[in-house]
Amino acid sequence: MTSGASQQAQQNWRYCGGQIKLWREEAGVDRQALAAEAGYDYEYVKSMECGRRRPTLRLLQVADQLCGARGKLIAGHEFLKPEPFPARSQEYMGIEAEAIAVHDYSLGLVPGLLQTREYAQALISESCPPLDDETVEERVRARLARQEALTHRSKTVYGFVIYEAALRAGVGGREIMRQQVLHLLQVGVLRNVSIQVLPFATAPPVALGGALILVETKEHEHYAYVEGQETGVLYGDPDKLNALTQRHGMIRMQALNVEESARFIRKVAEEI
């Protein structure tokens, strides 16, 4: 999200939260009663009324009914829809959507473009600090929508290198992980998709430095995207691109080829 968009979102939060408070006070409904009716903690409602948190659809609906707003509060939800992607990654998502080549190295998680609904749901719903249900739903929907590019944009090349740790993680439990690992075999048959595994045994030290994605646009501009716990950085500087491209190349050289990777993935699924 750009700085301007972020500020606009905050203003929308404060305005809608303020409207809830005004309607509530006009109707003689105290905050505790509203919180109890909505099933929220008192402080949680206070933070939404003060604009520190995004007012949820649930709160708008309950407040609208309790305060007799006749749909006026619910109408504010149109301006409060959660962002489909975290702010740190939105610029990259715009570039990925138009890319002609995406080369993704993932360290500890299955790449978003390859995730099953259940895996994505488990991963996003366990965010820390926790996200509200509406945001979780929107981000899962957006993640699955991204994946349509794998089949709809068949001229775009997608190359994935996945560190073994991502295949053996416990996201969502054994059954979700088993289905996720098997899903990689299904996606891997697409002619514009290649999936390689980097085993523990052959991983070079540079592979432990973190995930990275290399992207080429239809204008043949090149970018590298690196994401951390709270940051996402999109690089276009030639020197930085060169360094990250070299690292990706070294990682990919140590990965199994596509056929060997498919056998490895199948073996991991049997072991889960």
Secondary structure, DSSP 4 states (H G I P E B T S, - for coil): --HHHHHHHHHHHHHHHHHHHHHHHHHT--HHHHHHHHT--HHHHHHHHTTSSPPPHHHHHHHHHHHT-TTTTGGGGGG-PPPSS-GGGHHHHHHHTTEEEEEEEESSS--GGG--HHHHHHHHHT-SSPPPHHHHHHHHHHHHHHTTHHHH-TTSEEEEEEEHHHHH--TT-HHHHHHHHHHHHHHTTSTTEEEEEE-GGG--GGGGG--EEEEEETT--EEEEEE-SS-EEEE--HHHHHHHHHHHHHHHHHS--HHHHHHHHHHHHHH-
